[in-house]
């Protein structure tokens, strides 16, 4: 079973930039938004680095 990758070469930098922007933004928010944005930011950064 082959593992499909959904990250194109041009999409990786965009994911990295958006992920890096979401993490500091999360510290200005409260409630559920703070951990949610941190989680989404980290997952975007990891998927950009791994290439999945």
N, C-alpha and C positions, 0 to 999 in steps of 0.2 A: 504494500500500500504506500503510494507516494504522498508526501506531505506537500500540499500546495502553499505557495507563498503569495500573499496578497499585497505586497509592498513593492511598488515600482521604484526605479532608481530616482525619479523626481519626487516621489512621495515621501521618501525617508527624511530628507531635510525638513519638510513641512511638518511631519509628525514630531520631529525633535524640537523645532521651534515652538510649536503649540504646546507640547508637553512642558517645556522649560518656562513658558509664560503662565501656564495654569498653576504651577506649584506656588510661586510667590503670590499670585492672586488669591489663592486659598487662604492665606494668612490674614487677609483683610475681611474675610467673611466669617460668619458664625453659623452654628447649628449643623445641620446635616451637610450643607454645602462644603464646609471645610474638608472633612475627610473624603468626601466624594471627589472633589477636584484634585486632591493630592493623589488619590488612587488612579484617577483617569490620567493625570499627568505622568505618573510613574509608569503606567502601562503603555502610554504612547512612547515614552523614552525607551523603554525596554524593547518594544516591538520595532522601533527604528534601529536600535543597536543590533538586535538579533537578526532582523530582516524577515520576520514572519508577518 
